[in-house]
Amino acid sequence: MSAHLSVPGLSLRPVSGEQLLDEASRDELLAMCRQAAAAARQRKLPVLVSWAAPLPHVDPAALWSRARESADRSLYWQSGWDRSSLVAIGAAHDLTGHGEDRIRSVAASWEELVQEPVAGGSGIGLPTGQGPVLVGGFSFAPSTTPGATALPDALMWVPALQVRSSATVPGTTGTTAPDELRLNAVMFPGGEPEQIAKDLVHLAELCLLPESAAPRADGVWRQQHGSLLDRQELPSPERWKDLVGRAVGRIRNGAFEKVVLARELRVTADGPFDVPAAVESMRSTYPDATVFAVEHDRHAFVGATPEYLVRLTDGTAHALGLAGTAPRGATAQVDAELEAQLRNSAKIRHEHDVVVRMLRDALHPTCAHVEASPEPTVLKLANVQHLATVVEGRGVQPDLGILQFVERLHPTPALGGYPREQSLDWLAHNEGLERGWYAGTIGWTDGSGQGEFAVAIRCALIHDNIASLYAGCGIVADSDPEEEYAETCAKLLPMLHALGIE
């Protein structure tokens, strides 16, 4: 691990004579880096340093769109739960994991890193933040072939720069509370605090001073408008429908109760896709979804998911069972009829109840009290509607953080199947698709273990002019291959629209 701050792609260059941080702030940041460097030498361990200050509220998507030009690693997060946002630019420190223990490995490393941080600045105690965060995601399953997927099995990182905004009020354009800026670094024994402090200040100026960010040297993400050159379904529609039939046969034979089958739509355009435009489209079209974008190694993983895996706040774990899908109607009457069919379908209710049952069972050992809504609600999105049930676990064991809940819950039956072991084993041998982060989980946690992780659906992996879009659906004993295929087509529409394809 490098002893220097890692800000991939950061081009150190003068920024118009304007200064973002005054001399007192710069001196304080440098003193904190020196303190962390001394502690690292004494402990012979890396030490986390985090400096904070309030910022006037800015549009988080606009900030991310500009700031992402300063580094090859970034994250944009808009919570569908409370409308809060998080912008993370650059990587101060990576935490990775591989195989079945990838989440546990990251959790252990994070717990060690946040034991004795050096924290300071004028942002301590701001309502928008709880200190430095760890951001990123985990794949649906460990990759079977090294290098087969663009994103690692587990990639969580401490951002070099993070800006957090508290929840917005519906019907307004922003918040009354200030945003919180944090500059983070991880000091190693032998690190150079002067250089790291200088790099952090420069990164802040590149990201936050108007018109200061330089275009990427490779030009990969420049805005272009063009036409579609190729569209490929993987596997072909007929092969996928045949796979659904085979899964139904296994379910009826008692191999498992439910399995979730996914497929990929790969589209190629005549120019690079406009990632910020796709994010803005998702924000405006799906205001109640969690909108996310992760950029890593010249790939962008973006989505607008209606489903969160787990949230942990104030000793309560919140999970969401989302399973069972119907299209939206063209008129209010047709929409109501489709909703009634969704609520009254024995097949869909069974599929949904399997997910809720698993969530309750998973939370019980770690929470003093677990309860679920007695009846599912209907979550209406722009093109589909889902059955949804909130499951809450109160009185969480004090030594547990959100990453421990991510490990317990992922993947839920809504993403893999039930029982977990049998359904995942069948998928590994039959689905034939490297899902990567699709149906995985993405989110953040702070040093206290609180945080929020979403289920990575309604998403796409973008590289230059190629985008891979994914959709899946739960297969049970009464599933019909034609209907399941139609459902996946409906689930692909949000990303097709966001990318300007349909």
N, C-alpha and C positions, 0 to 999 in steps of 0.2 A: 504494500500500500504506500502510495506516495506521501511524503511528509508535507507536500504543498497543497494548497487549496486547488481542488479540481473544478474548473469551470470550463467544460469542453467547448471549444470553438470561440472562446472569448478573445477578441482582438483588442489588445491594449493600445489605445490611441487617444490623443487629446480630445477632450470634449469642450466645445465652445467656451470659454472662460468662466462660465457659470458654475457655482459650487452647490451641491445638494446638501452636504453636511458641513456645518460650521466647524471652526477649529477645535472647539471644546468637544464636540461629538467625535471628531477624528482622533483626538488625544485619548478620549475615553475608550474608544474601540481598540486603539493600539495598546493601551494599558491592559485591557482585558485579554488580548491575544498574548501579550507577554506573560501575564499571570497563568494563562492556560498552558503556555509552553513550559513554564517552570514546573507546574503541576505534572505535566506529562513526563518530564525528565525524572521527577521524584517518584512517581508511581510506576514508571515504565509502561504506561498505558496511554492510549489516545484520550484526549480530554475535549469535550464539546464546549464551544464558546458561542454565546448568542447575545447580540446587542439589539435593542428594540427602541422604536420611536413611533409616535403617532404620525399619520399622514392624512391630509384632507381626502375625503372619499372620492374615488375615481371609478369609472366603469371598469369592472374587473376584466371583461373580455377585451376591451380596447387596450388595457394595460398589458395583458398577456400577449395580444397580437403584436404589439410593438416590442415588448421586452424579450420575447422568444427569439428575436433576431440576434440577441447577444450571446446565446449559448445553444449548444446542440441538445441539451436536456431541459425539458420544461414540463409543467403540468398546469392545466386549468381545471378548476373544480367549481361547479355551482350546485349546491345542495338542493335536491328536490324536497327535502324535509323542512328546512327553515329558511331557504333562500340565502344562506350565508355563502361566501365564496372564498376561494384560496387560489392564489397564483404563486407558483414555485418555479424559480429560474436557476439553472446551474446546479451542480452537485458538489456539496462540500464533503460528502462521505456516502459511499454505497454500502448497503447491506444486502447480500445475496444468499440464495439457498437453492438446493437442488434435491430432486427426488421427493419421496413421500414426506420427508421431514423439513421441507423447505420453509414452511410457515413457522414452525417451532424454532428453527435455526435463526431466522430473522428476529423473532420475538426475544430470544435469549440475548442476541447481540445488542438489541435496542435497550433492553433493561440494563445491561452493563454500561452502555454509553451514557445513559442519562442519570447515572448514580450521583455524580458530583459535577454538574456543569458549572461553567463560569458564565453568569448571566448578569446583565446590567442594561443601562440605558433608561430613557424616560418613558419607555412603553410598558414597563413592568406594571401589571395590574390592570391594563386596559381591558375593557369588557370584550373586545373582539378576539383576544388570544389567550392561550394558556402556555406560552413558551414555544420553543422550537418544535417543529413537527417532523415526522417521518412520512414520506409520501411514496406512492407507487402501487404495485399490484402483483398478483400471483396468477399463474396459468391455471386453466381448468384442471389439468393433470400433468404430471411430469412428462417431459418430452421423451419419446422412445428413441429418437435419433438425435445425437448432439448436433446443434446448429441447424436443425430442421425448421425451427421457428424463429421469427425475427426478434421476439422479446424473450428474455430468459424465463426459466421456471418461476423465479422470484426476483424482483428488482424493487427494492425500497431504498430511498435515499433521503438524506438530510439536504434540503435545498440551500444553496448559498444565499439566495435571497427569497424571502417569502413575504407576501402581502395578504393579510386576512381581513375580510370585511364581515361585519355582523349581519344578521338577517335583515333583509329589506321588507318593508311593509307592502303588502299587496296593493296595487293601484298607484304606487309611487315609483320614482325612478332611482331612488338610492336610500341611504341610511342617514340618520342624524348623528350617529356616533362616528368618530374618526376610524379610518382603517389603521391597521398595525403593520409596520414594516419591521422585519427582522433580518439581520445579516448574521449568518451562521458559518462557523468553520469548525473543523476538527483538528486539533493540534496533536502532533506526534512528537515523541522524543527526538530532538534534533531539528524540529521544524523552525521556520523562519517567520516569526510573528510580524516583523516589519513588512515583509512582502505580502503576507496574507492580508493584513489590514489594508494595505494599499490596493490589492486586487478587489477586496470587498467594496471599498469606497468607489473604485472605478466601475465595478459592475452596477452598483446602485445608480451612478450617474448615467451610465449607458441605458439603463432600464427606465429611469424615472424622469430624467430631464427631457423636455419636449424636443422631438426631432433629433435625438442623439444616437439612436440605434442605427447601426450600419446594416445594409442588406447582407444576407448570407453570401459567402464567396461562391458556393456551388449553385446558387440560384434555384435550388430544388423547389422551394415553396413560393416562388413568385406567382402572382395572380395571372391566370390565363383563362380564356374562354375558348373552348373548342368543341369537337364532336367526338362521339364514341366510336372507337375502332373495333372493339371486340367485346363479346359478352359470353361467358362460359359458365355453365352450371356444373358443380362438382359435388356428388356424382351427377350423371344425367337424370332428368326427371323420372324416367322409367326405372332406372336402377334404384333410385332413392325410394320410389313407391314399392318396389319389390322388397327392399330392406324393411320398410314399415310392415309389410305382410309377414315377413319372417319373424320380426319382433313380436307381432301379435300372436303368432303360433307358439313362440316360446313362453309368452305370458299365459296363454291358455293351457299350456302344459305344466304350469306351476314353477317355471324357472325363476321368475321374479314378478312383482306386482305392477311395476311401471318402469319404462325406460325413456329417456329423452334423446331423440335423434336430431342431429344437426346437419346442415348442408351449407355449402359455400357458393356464392355468386361472385365471380371474378370479372371485373370490368376494366377495360383498357381504353384510355382516352388519347387524343393526339397531343396533349400537353399536360403538365403537372396539375393535379387537383389543388384547388384553393382551400387549404385547411381552415384558416380563420373564417372564411365565408361560410363553410359548412358548420362551424361552431355557432356562428351568429344565426344561421338558419334554424339550428336546433333550439337555441335559446328562445327564439321568438315563436316557434311552432309548438314547442313542448315546454311551457313555462313551469309545469309541475314535475317535470322529470329531473333527474340528476344528469347534468351535462358535463362531460369530461373529455379531456384531450391530454394524451401523454406523447411526448416526442422523445425518441431515443434512437441513436444510431441511424439517422436519416429516415426513420419510419415514424408515422403518426398513428396512434390508436385512439379513435374518437367515437363518441356515442352519446345517446340520450336515453338513459335507462329509467324505466318506471319502478324498478325494484331495488331496494337496498337489502343487503345481506344482514347487516347488524349495525346498530348504533349503540354506543355506550356513553351515557351521560348521567352524572349524579347517582351512581350506584344502581342504575336501571339499564338492562339490556333490551333493546327494541329490535325485533325481527319482523319480517314481512313475508307472509305466504302469498305468492302470486302465481296462480296456476288456473287454467281454464280460460279460453279465448273465444271471442265472437267478433265478427266485423261490426262496424258502425253502419247505421242506416242512413239513407239519403234524406229521409224526412224524420220528424220527431216521432211519428207513429211507428214507422218501420224500426227506428232505433229502439223504441220501447219494446217492440215485439221481439227483437233480437236479444235484448237484455233479459226478458222473461224466459226465453229459450235457454239462455246461459244459466240463469238461476235454477231452472227446473230440470236441466239435463242430468240424469243419473250418472252418465259417463263422466261429465265434467265435474260434478260434485265429488265423485270418488277420486278423481285425479287431484282435485284441490285438497280434499281431506287428508290424503296421503302426505302432502307437504306440511300441512298444519300439525299433524300428529308428530312428524319427525322434529319439527321445531320445538314443540312442547317437550318432547322427550330429551332433546339435546340441552335445553336450558335448565331442566329440573335439578340435575346434580350440582349446579353452581349457583343457584338462586334460591332465596328463602321462599319466594312465592311466584308462581307462574300462572298467567291467565291469558286466554285468547278470546277475541270477540265471539259471541255465541253464534252469529251468522255472518257470512262474508258480505262485504260491500262490493259494489261494482265500480271499478276504476275505469273511467272513460278517457281514452286518448284520442288523438286526431283521427286515427284510422281503425283502431281496434278497441275492444273493452275486455277487461279481465275481472275474474273473481279475486278479491284481496281480503286477507285476514291479518290483522296485527296481533303479534304474540309478544307479550312483555314478561320479562323476568326481573322482579324487584329484589332488593337485598343481595346484590352480587357479592360474592366472596371478595374481601378487600384486596387480596393478593393477585387478582385476575385483571388483566387488561384486555382491550378489544382484540388484540391479535390471538389471544387464547380462544376467544369466541369465534373468530374467523376460522381457526383450525377445527373447532368442534362442529361448526355448521357447514363448512364448504366441502363438497358441493351438496346443496340441498336436493331433495327429490325433484324440484322444479328444473334443475339443471342437469342432473345425472340419472336419477331413477331411485327405485326403492324395491327391495332392500339395497343399500348402497353397494356392498361388496359384489353381489351377484350382478347387478345392473351395470356397474362400471366395468367389471370383467368382460361382460358381453360386448359392451361398447368398444373396449380396447381391441377386441378380436374381430369386430364386424363393421364398425362405423367407417373406418378407413379415412378418417379426417384428422389432421393435426390441428386441433382447435386453437392452440396457443392461448392467448388471453381471452378469447371469446368464451363466455360462460365461466370465466374465472372471476376474480374479484379485484376491485380497485378502490383506493381510498387513502385515508390518512389516520395517524394517531399522534397524540402528544406525549410528553414525558410522564403524565399522570396515568396513561393508559386509556384515556377517553379518545373517542374518535368516531369515524363513520366509514363504512365500506359498502360499496354498491355492487350489485351483480352486473357483470359486463355483458349486457345484451343490447340489441338495437344499435349495433356498432359496426365499425369497419377498420381494417388495417390498411393504411395508405402508404405507398412508397412511390414517389415520383408520379407517374401517370397511371399506376395500377392500384386498384382498390379491391380488397377482398371483403365482401359483406357476408354476414353469417345470420342464420335463423334456425330455430329448432322448435320442436313441439313434443309434448308428453304423449307417449304411446301407452295405451292400456288395452284391456281385452276387447273392448268394443270399437277400437279405432278403425277408421276407414282411410285407406291410403290416399284417395283422391281428396278427401276433406283435409287431411293433414298437410298435403302438399299445398293446397290453397291457403291454409293458415300460415305456412312459412312464407308464401308470396306476400301476404298482407304484412307480415312482420318485417319484410325487407324494404317496404315502401318508405319508412322514415329516413333511412340512410340514402336511398336512391334520390329522394327529394332533396335532402341536405346537400348532396354532391351535384345537384343540378342535372341528374340523368333522366329522371321522370317527374 
